[in-house]
Amino acid sequence: MTSRTTTEPAVNLDAIEEPAVRPTEAADADESPLNLHLQQLAYVRALERWGTATEAAGRLQVSQSALSQSLSQLERRLGVPLLERDGRRRQLTEAGREVARFAGETLARAGALRDWLEAYAEGRAGTLRVGMIDAASLYALPSAIRAFRESHPEVQLELVVDRSGVLLERLGRFELDLAFVVGPATPEFDAVEVLREPLYLYAPPGTTEEPADGEWVLYPPGRQTRRIIDAGLAARGIWPRISLESDNPAVLGQMVALGLGWSVLPEGVVEGVSPELAASRREQIAERTLLAARRAQSPPDARAEAFLRLVMEREGAA
């Protein structure tokens, strides 16, 4: 975030009508926060900085009477005199100088908050929490992640790798801002298709068995990818006899390579980890869709939109 130095107050005085802090009815009188306007603090700070009410009013582009009335109101609220006359000038009292110090700190923080909010609205600040399945993390998104870090260095990018169901649950609990999952997604999420990924049959090296007769290593039941695979196998009259289950396709690929069974896996994950399995790849059994999901009622998020745009650009060019 770019910092800037100015001799003017760090807030838009004309836009401020409500107190910055207001005591609640439930609060005890001794614990109630001060009921102050940022505008009043800016007037005190200006008077300290430029010495006279005339000069301060001119710098702030307000009338001298408006500035004086506002300072008088502040004195009544605080219950202590902030100014005392010195001939035709008015000097800050010790309490006035303390209020001016507080005003400088408060206005600086208000300005910093304004700058941060502007950067946040433009997608240049804050934290973006992205969830993704292992396949996406291994080969679909790495280039987009690198590009996002380079183009948005001020944004803290937090990545979570898990299975689709867990990611959607965390998205629904506001623990993620964007999730790349296997479709379909339920109606409480807005989802856009990122890519379609073929799932191939892989045979144990050197096997002479038919798939229907062999042992199988697959994703656990209940997983979206497993449901897609089961439907594809059933369409071919195959009801697999399972010997091992794992959510990690790389582990399943290694089990196939060791001869422990048949499997249906995404090519990009399996052959990227075990290139020798390319010779064991058979027909395509199914296809799964990778979706980018957000909560349906989420407000626009320039950071998530930028990340997704980078993903789509890279997938379009692939």
Buried (B, 14 or more C-beta within 10 A) or exposed (E): EEEEEEEEBBBEBEEBEEBBEEBEEEEEEEEBEBEBBBBBBBBBBBBBBBBEBEBBBBBBEBEBEEBBEBBEEBBEBBEBEBBEEEEEEBBBBEBBBEBBEBBBEBBBEBBEEEBBEEBBEEBBBBEBBBBBBBBBBBBBBEBBBEBBEEEBEBBEBEEBBBBBEBBBBBBBEEBBBBBBBBBEBEEEBBBEEBBEBEBBBBBBEEBEEEBEEBBBBBBEEEBBBBBBBBEBBEEEEBEBEEBBBBBEBBBBBBBBBEEBBBBBBBBBBBBBBBEEBEEBBEEEBBEBBBBBBBBEEBEEBBBBEBBBEBBBEBBEEE
